[in-house]
């Protein structure tokens, strides 16, 4: 189970870095949940394919240079945890980054939940 969970999360992450929203959504359940890191302290919760898809479409439109680097990943039972670094270049050309962690819950070989947390 752990190997399959990590392979699924890698496929999702690869699609994310390719800005392939269709590919990302194929990795998620129909009733998926995504909790973003903003605004603090709890972030915004998106429920269902339509809401999660809309978030990522808006995200890629507003952050065309966004890139996530996986730093570490591990899985246990139906959970997968990924440590990541998110890098971007803003409209003025300044580069920035934050580090964070995602906690995934897998159901029926798909991502049912992606909870994102960030340092800072």
N, C-alpha and C positions, 0 to 999 in steps of 0.2 A: 504493500500500500504506500509506504513512504517514497519509494523510488518513483512510482506513478504520479504521486502528488507533486514531487519536485519537477518531473518532466512537464506536467501540465502548467505549473507556475512559470517554468522557463519558456514554454510556448507562448503564454500570455505576455510575459515580459518582452520576448522577441517581437511580438506583434505591436506592443506598446511603443518600443523604440523604432519600429518601422512606420508608426502612425497609422496602423492598419486596424481601424475600429471594428470592422467586420470580423477580422481574425481574433481580436480581443473578445468580442461578444460571443463567438463560437466556443470560447473556453468557459463561459459562465452560464449558470442555470437561468431559466426563464424568470424566476423570482429573486435574482441575485441582489445582494446588498453591497454597497460600497460606501465606506465612511472616509471622506476626505480629511486632510489635516487642518483645513481652514474653515471657519475662524476658530481660534483658540477659545476655550480649552477643549471643546468636544468635536469640532469640525462639522461638516454638513453630511447628512445621511441621504443616500440615493437608493431607491428601492425599485427593482424591476429593470428589465432590459432597456426600455425606452428612456428612463431617467438616467441610468448609468451611461448609456450610449450618448445622450445629449451632453452630459458632463464632459466626456472625453472629446467629443467633437468641438465643444467650446474651448476646452483646454488646449488642444492642438492648434486651434485658430489663434488663440491669444499667446501661445508659447511655442512658436515654430521651431525654436532651436533646442527644445527640451530633450534631455537625454538622461536615462536612468542606468546606473552601473550597479550590477549586483555585486555586493562585497562578500556575502556569506548567505548560505541557505541550509536549512535543515527541516526535517519533517518527523512527525510522530503521530501515529494513528491517522485521523482525518484532518490534521492541521499541518500547515507549512508556514515557516517563518523566514522572511527574507530581509536581510540588512542591505540597505541601498544608499547610494549617493545620487542626488538629483542635481544636474548641472544645467545652466542656461546662460544665454547672453541677452541682456535687455535691449530695448529700442535705442538706447544711447551707446550701445556697444560694450557696456560693462558686464563682466562675467561674474557669476555667483554660483553658490552651491549650498545645499543643506544635506544633512544625513538623516536617515530615518529607518523605520522598520515597518513591514507589512505583516499582518497575521491573516492567513488565508484559512478558510474552512472549506473542505472538499466534500461534495455529495454526489453520488452516482457519476464519478469521474469528471465532474465539472466544478468550477469555483462557485460556491454558493455565497461566500462572504469574503470581502477584502477590506480589512480594517487598517488604515494607515496612521502612523504616528511619526512625528518629526522632532528632532532636537532643535532647541532654540526658541 
